[in-house]
Amino acid sequence: MEEERIEESSERLLRSGSTRWVDGSEVDSETAPFLLTGESESSETYGSFRRRLVKKARRVDSFDVEAMEIAGSHGHHSKVSSIWGTLALSFQTLGVVYGDMGTSPLYVFSDVFSKVPIKSEVDVLGALSLVMYTIALLPLAKYVFVVLKANDNGEGGTFALYSLICRYAKVNRLPNRQPADEQISSFKLKLPTPELERALGIKEILERKSSMKTLLLLLVLMGTSMVIGDGILTPAISVMSAVSGLQGEISGFGTSALVIVSIVILVALFSIQQFGTSKVGVTFAPALALWFFSLGAIGLYNLIKHDITVLRAFNPAYIYFFFKRNTIKAWSALGGCVLCITEAMFADLGHFSVPSIQIAFTFVVFPCLLLAYMGQAAYLMKNPSSVERVFYDSIPDGLFWPIFVIATIAAIIASQAMISASFSCVKQSMALGCFPRLKIIHTSRRLMGQIYIPVINWFLMTMCVLVVATFQSTTDIANAYGIAEVGVMVVTTTLVTLVMLLIWQTNLFLALCFPLVFGTVELIYLSAVLTKITEGGWLPLAFASVFLCVMYTWNYGSVLKYQSEVREKISMDFLLELGSTLGTVRVPGMGLLYNELVQGIPSVFGQFLLDLPAIHSTLVFVCIKYVPVPVVPQEERFLFRRVGPKDYHMFRCVARYGYKDVRKEDHRAFEQLLVDSLEKFLRREAQDLALESNLKKINSISERSRESRNLGVLQGDGTLELRIPLMSDQRLDEAESSTSFEPVSAALPSSVMSSDEYPSLEYELSALREAMESGFTYLLAGGTVKAKKSSWFIKKLCINYFYAFLRKNCRGGAATMKVPHTNIMRVGMTYMV
């Protein structure tokens, strides 16, 4: 019974405290909460998949009480989840996501038949069949039923897929990942499955070969650049196509008038972006709902009035007949067919939710578009000469002006889809270290994904105006648009296939069917649109190249700078030689030294010790780090470490953010949050030390009790007497009562922190408060990054000029936001990379 009581007490202590532990070392010794038995990080063979999961001790880390001031910011599932809320979001998606596809009937057939003249009904039926099956195969089958499920906790787009892959394989080129990051609740690492061996093999290849990491990053950056390019081309082609309807109705309305009116509309559109996606979506959704209703109604009218036999186009054999009859011209016409699809539904996922996008497309967008295209085909069967203005000519008499107004509004709304997608892509790329820091405005206090980036907004507007003024025709813009659209789709197919193999661990046959089916179709479309490079197709390639250079240069320079900081960090032995005074005078105050290292002491700290006559009594090394998850729960935000012995009063704080998190810019709020969290860390550290001490006592008591059961104690008279552990019972009861579950602020045993070697907890807390009252100082490194003299010319050009230009003109770090200049101290640093 005694042994059972001791074991039970030990278990209680283990449950209450031993899964969290604290030491004073600088070595980052966090481990993942679960480890596969018999497996090490460097193991090259993964052995049997039937291993036991063993719970590992986790050290004290996070005490973040930051109020994000956004309801439901604990996770992405804060998006409205009720039925009525989902339907409301579905309604909003019409105004933000589907405007692009909704306006495609304005120009698809006119572009297709500019390559293939209508000479028989096979031409019309074949083109209609191509458009219908393109919409059914790519947006519906691929995106709605497969790609939308490959979201990163509700976030879509190429960078969301990349961050998802980064969680499961260490492919991020910035080596700042910590084992503690895997304990974030939104990481969701999967347990072993029968397909694990294949997934681990892919993971090993990606992690071992730096060329694979670079190739994957370039693929993601290219896809993101294409999306931003879409944000330029979509507004241009949509607005010009809608306004071009006036050319047949108003005499004298020529090309110059078309360009001027289009530019005025585009400037107005980009000017209202600052009011936010939610307000724009609510305003635009009713207009788009009316537009889709008009499309369906007009299509049904034309279908019944002119030629209902176009329903024969549901037979895919007409696609074969179309190619057999027109051969090369039919292949060229694929560039017009691709205009009927869009990537925006996946890129804009962060603004809404998966069910809302699926419902809107399946029950509203898809049937209305089918009716619209079938109605236009029926009209062309009777009026093949009206191909250039097929949409406006097919409108019933007397309805031209109402439909024209609605079409113009719909074209404006179509631009919103890619503008919003561009904002999302830039925000994600910034968070993952692939884009210079820009000002981001969160336009909704309820939905975190709705943002506005002023610099990107005005850049897109300027480029749109230049495109419209230069091309002055929708034909060349359509050629450019097709290349950008198909390029993004090929990138998405590649990344989703990797997600299937690495993360979903899908059956190999099913995983390969996805790229074989959809990838083959997209490559056929890509081969068709690439022939239009000299006819405007060079434009998206030029935009993508510029953005790719900017993004890769920023990532390349950031990685080299981080590696330089790691190489030059100060050793802990050097600090211990300096003593608790750090070789200078410690004055009251709290110094927040911002750096990018998640482990180790940055070299800039040594520069501060050399340049300053005194240093603050409490020092916190603050690292702002983005992890590859959309949102880090606020209670898991901060990781604290003690740097050196306790009398040094030095700590490390790693503030972790997801790429969708809202960063507060009020320095006072951040300072208060940091101090409160640090206090809780100190209290919990003392509590865990007390629990550890009591656990050691119980272990020693347990050992003595076992010895007492098996050994007799020799008395002075030479007789043997069985020792009864009465004192053990008393000590055990005391230990049990002192280690029961208590709040963090519970009274601690005085023996734990009363050593003369270390200050008491009360003294440490009072020193912390005194430092806070004395004020905060932000210690920043105003450094420059230069390539070594032995570097190649291209590297010198990239780092010394391009990267330096981006660093000089991007927004300052988080520490300088709204911080008075009197609270900032800088030292110059030169990082040789």
N, C-alpha and C positions, 0 to 999 in steps of 0.2 A: 504493500500500500504506500509506503513511504517513497519508493522509487517512482510509482505511478504519479504521486502528487508532484514530485520534482519535475518529471517529464511534462506533466500537464502545465505546470507553471512556466517551464521553458517554452512550451508551445505558445502560451499566452504572450510571453515577451517577444517571441519571434513575430507573432502576428502584429503586435503593437508597435514594435520599433526596429526590429532587425532587418526589415526590408529597406530601410533608409539608413544610410550611414554617412559620417562626415569625417574627414581628416584635414590636416592642415597643409597637406602637400599641394604643390602646384600641378603635379601630373594629373591630367584629365583622365580619370579612371572610371567614367561612367560605362556601364554595359547595357546592352539591350535587355529589356525585361524578361525575354525568353531566349534561351540558347539551346541549340540542338546538341544533345549529349554526344561527346566524342568528336565535335567539329570545331575547328579553329578557323580564324579569318583567312589564314594563308594556306589552308588545306587545298590541295589540287584535286583530290578525289572526294566525292561526297558520300560514298559508302551506301549503306542501306538507308531506305527512306522511312523505315519503321523505327524511329528514335523516340525516346521519352523527352518531353518538354520539362525543363528544370527551371524553376523560378530563381532568378538571381537577385542579389541584393542591389538596391537602387539608392544612390546617395541623394541627399537633400538638394532639391533644385529650385522649383518654381513657386513663387509666391506673388503672383501678379494680381492686382486688384484693379487694373485699369478699366475705367468705364469708357467704353467705346462710343457712347452716346448714339449708338445705332441699335435699334431693337433687333434682337435675334442675331447679334454678331457672333454668337458662340459657334456657329456653324453655317454651312451654306444652306442647310435645310430650313433656314429661316424664311426662305421663299414660301409664300402662302401655300399651304398644303391642303386646305379644304377643297371640296368640290367646287363651290362657288368661287373661291379664290383662284383655283386653276382655270376655270372658265373665264374669269375676268382677265387673267394673264394671257389666255389664248386670244382674247379680243385685242389686247394691246400688241400682241405679236404681229397682227395684221398691219399695224402702223409702223413697225420697226423692222421686222424680219423679212416679211414677204412682199414689201413694196417692189423690190427688184424683180422678182419673178412675175408679180402682178402686171407690170408694165411691159413685159416682153412681147405680148401680142401686138404692140405698137410697131415693132420693127423686125420680128423674126422672119415672117414669110417674105417680106420685101427684100430682106438680105439673102434668103435662100434662093429665090427666083431671079435674083440679079446674076447668079452664076448659072442657073439652069432655066432657060426659057420654057414656058408652058406650051407644049405642042400636043399633048394628049392627056387624058384623064389619069394615066399611069403616073405622070409627073406630079399631079396634085395629090393623088392618093399615096404615092410613095413618100412624098415630103411630109404629109400629115402623119403617116405611120411612123416615120423617123422621129418626128417631134413627140408624138404620144408615147412611144416606147423609151425615148430618152428621158422624159419626165418620170415615167413609171420605174425605170431601172435605176437612175442615179439619185434624184432627190428622194423618191419614195422608198425603194428597196434598200439602197445603200445608206442614205443619211438617216431617214426616219427610223428604220428598224435595226440598223447596226451601228453606225458611227455615233449617233447620239448617246448610245449606251457606253461608248468609250470616253466618257467625260471624267474629268478630274474633280470628283466631289461636286459635280454640278457645273463645272467650267468647261467651255469648249474652245476650239481653235488649235492651231498647230503648237503653240507654246504650252497649252494645257496638256496636250499629249506628251510633249517633251518632258514636262515636270513630272508627269505620271511615270514615265520611263526612268527618270532620274531617281525616283524613290526606290525602285526595284533593282536598279543597277547603278553603280557609281560611275556614271558617264559625264557628270558635270565637270567641266575643265577647271572650275574654281575649287580647290581642295579644302573646303572649310566644313565638310560634313562631320558631325559628331554622332557617336552612338546614341546619345540622349535624344537626338532628333527623331529617332525611330520610336520613341515612347510617346510622341504626340498622337493624340487620339485619332486624328484624321489621316495618319500614315497608312493604316489598314494593310499591313503586310500579310500576305496569305500564308497559310500553313501548308505543309507538304501535300501534294496530290500525285496521282499516278503519272502525270505529265511533267513532274518536277525535274527529272533528269535532263530532258531536252531544254527546259527553261534555264536551268543552271548552266548548261553548256553555252547557250546564247549569252547569258549574263557574263560568263567568264571571258568570252571572246570580246565583248564590248568593253569590259573593264581592263583587260590586259593590253589591248592594242590602242595606242593613242590616236592612230590614224582613223580608227573606227569612231572614236569620240568626236574627232574633228569633222569627219564626213557626216555624222548624224547631226551635229550642230549646224553645219552649212546647209543641210537639207531643211532643217527647221527654219533657219534664217531666210532661206529662199522662199519657202512657203509664206512666211510672215510678210516678207517684202511684197510678194504678189498680192496679198490681201490689202495691204496699204495702197498698192497700185490700183486695185479695184475701187478703193475709196475715192480715187481721182477720176477714173473712167466711167463708173456707173452714174454719178450725177450728170456728167457731160452728155452721155448718150441718151439717158432717160428724158432729161429736160428738152434736149434738142428734138427728140422724136415726137414729143407731145406738142411742142410749139410749131413743128413743121406742118401740122394740120391746117394752119392758117394760110399756107401758101396756095392752097387750092380754093380757098374761100374768099380771100381779100385780094383784090387786084393791086399789084404794086408791092405786095409783101414779098420781097426778095431775100436773098441770102444775107445781106447786111442787116436787114431788120430782124431776121431769124437769130443771128448771132447776138445782136444787142439785147433783144428780149430774153434770150437764154442766159446771158451773163447777169442781167438784172435779177432774174429769178434765183440763180445760183448764189449770188451775193446775199440775197435775203435769206436763203436757206441756211447758209453757214452762220449768219448773224444770230439766228435764234437757237443755236446749239447750246449756248451758255445757260439756257433755262432748264436744261436737263432732259435726259431720255424719257423719264416718266411723264413729264408734262407734254413733251413732243408726242410721245406715243398715245397718250389719252386724247390729244387733239387730233392726231392723224388717224387713229383707229376707226372712228366713225366714217371718215371719208374713204378709207380703203375698203371698209365693209360695203359701202355703197358702190365702189368701183368694181369689186368682185361680183356683186349682184348684177351690175350692169353688164359685165363681161358674159356672165352666164345667160342672162336674159337675151342679149343681142345674139349670142351664139345659137341659142335655142331657136330664136326667131328665124335666123338665116338658114339653120339646118332644116326647119320645117318648110320654109318658103321656097328655097332654091333647089336643094338636092339632098334628100335624106340618105341617099345611097352611099354617101361618103363614109357611112359607118362600116363599110367594107374595109377601111383602113385598119380596123382592129386585127385583120389578118396580116401577120408580119411578112407574108409572101410578097406583099407589094413593095417592101424594102428591097427585096431581091430583084424584082422587076424594075424598080427605079434605078438601081445600080447597073443592071444589065443594059438598060436603054441608054443611060447617060455616061457610064464609065467614069472617066476622069472628072467631068463636070459634077457628077453626083458626089464624088469624093471631096471636091472643093466646096460643095454646098454644105458639108458637115460643119464648116465654120459658122454657118448661119444657124444651124440646129442647136449648137451649143449655147447660143444666147438665151435659150429658154430655161436654163438652170442657174443655180446660184449656190455659193458656199456660205452665204450669210447665216443660214439657219443653225449651223454648227458654231461659227465664230461668235454669233450673238447669244449663245446659250447662257453665258454668264449674266445677261440682263434679265433672263426669264427662267423657265424650268423645262425639263424634258417633256413632261406630259402636256404642258401648254402648247409647245411647238408641234408636238405630234398631233394633238387634237385639231389645231388650226389648219395644218396642212392636209390631213386626211379627210376632214369633213367640209372644208370650205375651199381652200386654195386648189387642191387637185381637181375636184369635179368642175369648178368654175373655169379653170384653164382648159380642160379638155373640151368643154362646150364652146369656149371662145375659139379655139383652133379649128374645131370641126365646123363651126359656123362660117369662119373665113374660108375654109376649103370649099364648103358648099357654094359660097358666093363666087369663088374663083372658077368653079366648074362652069358657071354660066357667064362670068365676066372675066376672062383671063387677062384682058388688057388693063385691068385696074390693080395690077400687082403692086405698083409703087405706093399706092394709097389704099391698100386693101382694107385696113381697119376703118378709116374714116368713110370710105365709099360704101362700106357694108352697113353703116348706121342707118336705121330707118329714117325716112323723111321727117323733117321737123324736129329731130332730136340731136342734130349736130352740135349746136351750141351748148346745151346742157352736158352732153357727153364730152365735148372738148374741155369744158371747165373741169369736169371730174377727172379727165385724163391728165390735164396739166397738174392738178393737185396730186394725183397718184404718182406722177413722175417725180414731183418734188419729194414725196414720201419714199419713193424707191431709193433715192439718194441717201435717205436716213439709215437704211440698213447697213450699207458699207461704211458710212461715216462712224456709226456706233461700233462696228466691227474693228475699224482701224484704231479707235480709242482703246478698245479692249486689248488688242494685240500689242500696242505700244506699252500699255501699263504692265502686261505680263512680261514682256521682254525687259523692261526696266527692272522689275523685281528679280529676274533671274540673271541680272548682270550683263545684258546684251544690248542696252540702249542707254545713252546719256540721260542723266536725271533731268526731268522736266516737271513743271508745276502741274499737279493733278487736282482738279476740283471735283469733289463728290457731291453730285447734284441731288441725291436722295438720302434722307435719314433713315429710310426703311429698307431699301434694297441697295446692298453694298456694290453691286456690279455696275451701277449706273454712274458714269464718270464723264468728265469733260476736260480735254487737254487743250488749252488755248493755242499753244505753238503749233501743234499738229492740225488743229482746226483751220487756222489761217494759212498754213502751208498748203493744205488740201484745196482750200478755196482759190489760192493763187494759181495752183497748177491746173485746176478745173477751168478757170478763166482763160489761161494760156492755151489749153487744149482746144477749147471751143473757138477761140479767136484764130488759131493756127489752121486747124483742119476744116472748119466751116461746113462739115458734112458728117452725117452719121455713118457713112459706109466705112471710111478709114478708122473711125473710132470703134466701130463694131469689130473690125479685124484685130485691133489692139485688145479690146475687151475679151475676145475669145481666148487669146493666148494666156492672159492673166488668170482667167477662170479655170481653164483646164490645168494650168500649172499648179494651182493650189490643190485641185482635186487629186492629182498624181501624188503630191507630197502627203496629203491626208491618207490616201490608200496605203502608202508605204508605212506610215507611222502606225496606223490602226492594225496592219498585219503584224508589226512588231509587238504591239500591245497584246494581240491574240496569242502569239507564241510565248511571250515573256511573262505576261501578267495573268491574262485569262487562262493560259495553259489549255487552249482549245485543242481538240483533236486535230492532228496534223493534216488530215485530208480536208477537213472543213476550213482550217486556217489557210490552206493553200488555194482553196476554191475562191476565197474572197479576192485576192489579187488577180487570179486567173480570169475571173469573170469581169469584175469592175475595172481592174487595171488594164486589161486588154481593150475594153471599150474606150477608156480614157486615152490610151496611147494612140488608138486610131483617130480619135478627135484631135489629139495633139499633133499628129502628123499632118492633119488637114490644115490646122490653123497656122502651123509654122511656115507654110508656103506663103503666108500673107505678111511676112516680115517687111518686105519692101513697100507694102501698101498700108503702113500704119502699125504693123505688128511689132516694129522695133521699139515703140513707145513704152509698153509695160516692161520690156526687157531692160530698157534704159533706167526706168524708175527702180526696178528690182535691183539692178546692179548698184545704183547709188545707195539705196538703203542697206543692201547687203554689205557693202564696204564700210558704211558707218557702224553697223551693228557688230560686224566681226572685228573691226579695229578696236572698238570699245571693249569687247570681251577679251580680245588678245592682250591689250594693254593692262586691263584689270587683273588678269591672271598672272602676268609677269610681275606686276607690282606686288601682288599678294605673295608670290613666291620669293620675291626679294625681301619682304618683311619677315617671312619665316626664316630665311637664312641669317638675317641680321639681328634676330631677337636676342635679348639679354638673358644670360643664364641666371638661374636661381642662386647658384653658389656666389656669384658676384654680389647680389643683394644681401645675402647673409653676411658677407665680409664687411659690408657697409654698416650693418647694425640697424636697429630700429629707427635711428635718426636719418638713415639713408645718406650719411655723409654730409648732411646739411642741417638746417634748422627746420623743425616742424612747427608751423604756426596754425592757429585755429582756422578752420574752413574745410570745405569739401571740394576736392578737385575731381572733375569728370574728364578723364583722358580718353578721347575717342580714337579708336583704331579698328582695324579690320581683322585682327587675330582672334581666333576663338580659343587659343591656347598659347601660353608663353607671354613674356613681357616684351612689348614693342620697343624697338631701338629708339623711337622718338622720346621715350621716357628718360633715357640717358641724356639726351640733348636738353631736356628740361632741367635735369639735375645740374648740368654744367652751366646753363644760362641763367637760372634763377637763383637769387640769394637764399631763398627759403622755399619749402614745399609744404603743401597742406597736411594737416594732421590726419585726415582721412582721404584716401585715394581710391577711386573706382575706375577700373579700366572698362569702358563701355564699348561693346561691339554690337552694331546693328546688323543683323544677319537675316537674309531671306531664305526660307526653307521651301522645298518644292511641294508645297501644299497650298490650296487656295486660302485657308484661314487657319490660324493658330488660336485655339481657345484661349481666352484671356487669362484663365487660371494656369495656363502652361506657357505663358509668354516669356518669363525671365528665368535664366539659369544663373545662379550665384555660385561663386567659388571664393574661398579664402586664399589669398596669395601670401605665402610666407607665414611666419609665426603670428600669433594673435596680437602681440604688442606692436606689430608693424601697421595695423589698421589699414590693410590694403585688400581690396576685393576685385573680383572680376564679375562683370554683369554682361551676359549675352542676351540681348533683346531679340527674340525671334518673331518674324512676321511672315505670313503667307503673302502670295502675290496679289491677293484681293483685299488684304487687311487695310484698314484706315490708319494712317500714321498721324498722331496728334502733333500739332505744331506749337502748342502752348508749353513753353519751357517750364513754367511754374508747376503746371499739372504733372509733367514728367518728373520733375525733381521730387515732388511730394510722393508720387507713386514709387519712385526708386527708394526713397528713404523708408517708407512704410514696408516695402518688400524686404529691404535689408534688415530691418528690425525683426521681422518675422523669421528671416533666415537665421539670425543670431539666436533667437529664442528656441527655434527648432533644433539648431545645432547643439545647444546646451541640453535640451531634453533628450536628444538621441545619445549624447555622451553619457548622461545619467542612466539611460536604459542599457547602454552597452556595459557600463560599470556593474550594474546590478545583475546583468546576465552572466558576467564573469563570476560573480559571487555565487550565483545559483549553480553554475557549472562546477565550481570547486566544492560546493556543498554536496552536489550529486556524486562527485567522485569519492568524497569521504564517506558518504552513506553506503556506497557500494562496498568500499573497503571494510566498513564496520560490519556489514552483513557476513562477509566471508572470513574475517580475521577476528580473533579474540584479542583483548587488550590485557597484557600481563600486569598484574597488580604488584604492590610491594611485598606481599606475602607469598608470591610465587604462584598464585592461583590465576586462572583465566576467567575474565568476566566479559559477557557480551555487552558492548556499548550501545545504549539506547539514545538515539539522536534527539534528545529533548530540545537542546539549543538549536538544532537544525530546524525543528518545527517552528520555533519562535522566529528565527531569521527568515525562514521561508514565508511565513505569514506576513512579516514586515515587507519582504520583497514583493509579494503579490499585491499588497495594498498600495505600495508606492509605484507599481508599474501598471496599474489599471488605466484604461483609456481616459485621458484628461484633455482639456483644451490646451492649446499651445501656450497659453499664458499661465498654466498651472505652476504652483510653487515647485522649485527644483531642490533636490538635496544639496545642502550647503557644502557637502564634501566634494561635490563635483567640480566646482569652480573656485574653490578657496585656496588653491595652491599659490604659493608665493611666486612661482615661475610665470604664471599667466594672470592678467587682470581678471577681475570678477565680471560676470555678465552685467551686473548693474553698472559697474564702472564703464564697461564698453558701450552700453546703451546711452549713458549720460554723455560720453565723449562723442557719440554719433549725433546726439541732439545739439550739443554745443557746436559741432562742426556745421550742422545745418543752419543754426542761428547765425553763425558768422558769415554765411553766404556761400554760394556756389561759383566756381570758376570753371569755364570750359577750356580745356587744354587741347589745342588742335595743331595738327602738323600742316603747314602750308607748303607742302612739298612739290617738287617737280620730278617727272619720270624721264630718264634719258637712257638711250641704248649705250651699251659699252662700246668703247672704241674698236674693239675686235669684232663687233657685230657686222653682219652683211649690210650692204647698202640699202636693200629693201626694208630691212628691219629698222635701220636708222631713220629712213624716210617715214615709215609707219608710226614709230614711237615719238621721235623728236618733233615731228610736224603735225601729222594728222591727229594722233592721240592727244598730243599737247593742246592742239586747237580745240578739240572736243572737251577736254577737262577745263580749259579756260572759260569756255562759253556755256557749259552746262550749269545747272542749278547747284548751289552749295549743299553740303551734307546736312543731315538732320540736325546736327548740333548748332548750326548757324541760323536756323529758322526761328525768327522772332526772339532771338536772344540779344539783349543789349550788348553793344560793343564793349562796354566797360567790364563785362563779365567774360570776355574772351581773351585768351592769351595764345599766341601762335609762335611757333619756331619754324625756321626754314629747314627743309630736309630734301635731299636729292637721292632718289632711288635709281641706282644703276641696274639695269635689267639686261 
